[in-house]
Amino acid sequence: MKGTHLGELEELILLTVGVLYKEAYGVAVMEEVEKQTGRKLNISAVHSVLTRLEEKGFVKSEMGGSTEERGGRRKRIFNLTAAGRKSLDKINAIRSQLYNQIPKVALNFSYA
Amino acid sequence: MKIHPPRWADRFLEWYCNPALLEQIQGDAYELYSRQVKENKRKADLLFIWNVIRFFRLKNIRKSKSTYSSQYAFMFKSYLLTALRSSIRNRTTTLINMLGLSLGVGIAITVFLFMDFMFHIDGFHINRDRIYQIVSHVQHDKETDLWGDSPFLLGPALQAGYPSIERTARVEMNSGAVRRNDVVFNEAIWFVDPDFLRMFSFPVVKGNPDALDHKGSLVLTAPIAEKYFGTTDPIGQVVSIKFSNGTKEEFTVGAVIQRPENSGMYPTMLLAMEILEDLKFQANYDWSHLTDATFVMFKPGHPYSEIESGLGKYKMLQNRSSPDWLIGYFEFIPLPMLAQRSYEIHHAISIASHPSGVWSLGAIAVMLLLLACFNYMNVSVATVATRLKEIGIRKVIGSRKKEIIQQFLTENFVLCFFALVLGGLISYLLFLPGFNTLYPFTVPFSFHSGNTTFLVFAGLLIFVGLVSGAYPSLYVSSFQPIRILRGREKFGQRGLFSRILLAGQFILAFTTIVGSFVFIDNSLYQKYKDWGYDHSQNIVVPVAGKQQFLALRDKAAGQATIEQVSGSVNHIGYQNTNVFFDHLQERFQTIAYQVGFGYPETMNLRLKSGRFFDKGVQSDYRESVLVNEAFVKKMGWVEPLNQSFEYDSVRRYVIGVIRDFHYDGFYEPIGPVMMAIGNEDNFRYLSIRVTKGRLGDAETFLKGAWKEIAPDDPYEGILQDHVFEIFQRDNNANVKLLSFISSMAVALACLGLFGLVPYNITRRLKEFSIRKVFGASLPQILRLMNRDYVWILVASFVIGAPSGFILFNSLIKHIYPDPQATRALPFLVAIGLMMTTVVITIGSQLKRVANENPGTTLKSE
């Protein structure tokens, strides 16, 4: 599975791209991550993760609209691909599967 | 809304960013900026800069116009691999090439280290740019001489008169017998103003740097401290000093200083200037007294020109007080220039090698380096033969000419890099330590600054890499692949260019060798040259006063080993006193010796005409003088005997003319000398002529006698032979150095040949085989093999030898007033040496030709 493995940050950003749907570009992703998780990222880090995700085929991108704020520069809007969606599902499934296998006792902290 | 992020950061982003990514990256950066800027402009600026820096990642960076760089990085590996393979295949050649280059580089590094060292003498003084020595231009004989001495009172007068001067320090050189317990040595003592140690940056090893503020303190240099105190702590210890006027005083060691290797000054013991005035070597210290050096240090931002014009009044004061030593004007020499100009300053306090000597050594090093490069070039071109197919195939597959050049240059640079490392190692381990044994200073293996180090090594790499690699790579890359692959391309051993290269190599070799030999020839001439008197059987003992003189003279006079003794106030080669006198409205300078009866005979001086001094003649006690040939010439006398002139208020009559003799090394021409009878009370030297072959016995006797006469003073007798010891030592060092350089030149030239000849022979093997089949004898083949080279050798000699001669002869004439006359010997030795080595080098390959079975060679196709 080398090459399509998702890192923790990659997974987070991939999810955010999904959340933002059609509005996912560098700054927006960065702010959404901060809003949702409280994690402060540098914009360059977001860019490089997005590029990596695109190389792995989990997102695709196209140039979007420009704003005055951006000095007339267009945004690059990212969208989930089917592969991206699939791998998110898979991760989610693995997570739930593993979570459900934790014995109930282990979760009962009142014994401790 | 206008967005104004920091302009340089924005431009930097545009410059490095991959154009395909620029829009989104810049857009995001702008967006963040414009949000932040509403709150705080400064913070927004900083954030923008930070983002731009963070965006500077490999992925975002602009790719070069083509995809060439990545391709090159890939090819680089392949180039290295093929280079490695081909050098392993041609082991001998590679070794020769590397060795030659490394030797050249090693020599160059060593010489550059030396030059850097010499040009930064006194460079360790922190305030060097603000310190000046005031030197005097003294008028005499219608010309002026530069003297390091300046009026004793000038320093204090300037300090008091000019607020722009921060410090002044004078140096008065003297000597004394220094005693601690039973250890007595005569030491040079510098009386200095207390500011001396604050002005200069001699590192203080121990004790108080302000020690000289106390009159009873003594400052030593580390080696002297070790000499007297060994490993015990010298601070606070007491030594007694007996000065030349007989006064004995005790001093406490206050500080120990270090003299760095690159110091042009050689202090040993420092005492406060006040003590000098107390000691009263002279009745009073007025404007007529000259001190050995006066230094001034200006406050920052004040150039010396501010006060230069005001020095006239001090000049007047000095001129009025001593009319026979007229200072024309003072000059301020900045400390960094002081040692560089020491060759033209009499009594210079800071000394370095003559700059023309240093530059010539640099020129020689560059020549040897070029020689090594030519060598390399030549052999590289020859070895290409073995790689023709590789080049052809590369070209057919699609290598452009540029890429082939790149390949060969890369190979070259890699090899040069190794040669550079090896050369540095050779210099560090062999050449520099060897060089340091020759001269009294130790050049460290480090450059004056990191910048210089970088420049020297990077410069060497680029120079050697380009000079040695440019031609071979151009040559190789221009072959036609089809001709190579059809086997038509004949590599150009017979090419004109290759011959020119070989000739260039030999010309450089001859220039160096002939030049060195001419220099060595002259040095040997200087070494064995007649001094104008026989010095081999003479001893001179300095004495302190009449009592010692008379006692030692009486003891010595009765000895069988001693032929003759005589006293004098000053002594040939040991203390030459300059005096002035006026004659017919003209000012003359001469060396004057005040001697006892029998001195000229004791010193074996040679009489040209007239007579020596005679005890029986009354006028000889006061009026009679002996003069040398230079004196007669200067005065323009045709018949010198009985001529007269006035000196020291006495009319002097010439009673005899002595042959010119050397009194001051061989760098200076022989000047006028006169001798008069001096007062026995003032005699400071006892000259002794020893029976032939009994020098050792006489010395033992003198040492014993001295112990009885003056147990408090060290015995300081020396052989007259050793008077010019420093000159002889430098002279011997020059001979050794130049012998080494010329042998290197021979070695480099022959290394090249040694690498070249095998290829030439391989090419002609068939020809030789056919000749052998038809009955050619070995000598005939040897002659054929040599013919090409001998012609080149002779042509190179015709060009190289005269240029080497002209170069070095002008250098010699610059340094020595009496050089060896031009003669054929150095030329003959040079051509003989080269011919022999060339023939031997080629002959060493003869065996291969001789053993070759013509059948094998001719069968191969």
Chai-1 contact restraints between the chains, C-beta under 6 A:
chainA,res_idxA,chainB,res_idxB,connection_type,confidence,min_distance_angstrom,max_distance_angstrom,comment,restraint_id
A,G26,B,D28,contact,1.0,0.0,6.0,A-B,restraint_1
A,V27,B,D28,contact,1.0,0.0,6.0,A-B,restraint_2
A,V27,B,E31,contact,1.0,0.0,6.0,A-B,restraint_3
A,N42,B,R54,contact,1.0,0.0,6.0,A-B,restraint_4
A,I43,B,D28,contact,1.0,0.0,6.0,A-B,restraint_5
A,I43,B,N51,contact,1.0,0.0,6.0,A-B,restraint_6
A,S44,B,R54,contact,1.0,0.0,6.0,A-B,restraint_7
A,S44,B,F55,contact,1.0,0.0,6.0,A-B,restraint_8
A,E68,B,M1,contact,1.0,0.0,6.0,A-B,restraint_9
A,E69,B,E31,contact,1.0,0.0,6.0,A-B,restraint_10
A,E69,B,S34,contact,1.0,0.0,6.0,A-B,restraint_11
A,R70,B,G27,contact,1.0,0.0,6.0,A-B,restraint_12
A,R70,B,Y30,contact,1.0,0.0,6.0,A-B,restraint_13
A,R70,B,E31,contact,1.0,0.0,6.0,A-B,restraint_14
A,G71,B,I3,contact,1.0,0.0,6.0,A-B,restraint_15
A,G71,B,Y30,contact,1.0,0.0,6.0,A-B,restraint_16
A,R73,B,E23,contact,1.0,0.0,6.0,A-B,restraint_17
A,R73,B,Q26,contact,1.0,0.0,6.0,A-B,restraint_18
A,R73,B,G27,contact,1.0,0.0,6.0,A-B,restraint_19
A,R74,B,E23,contact,1.0,0.0,6.0,A-B,restraint_20
A,R76,B,Q24,contact,1.0,0.0,6.0,A-B,restraint_21
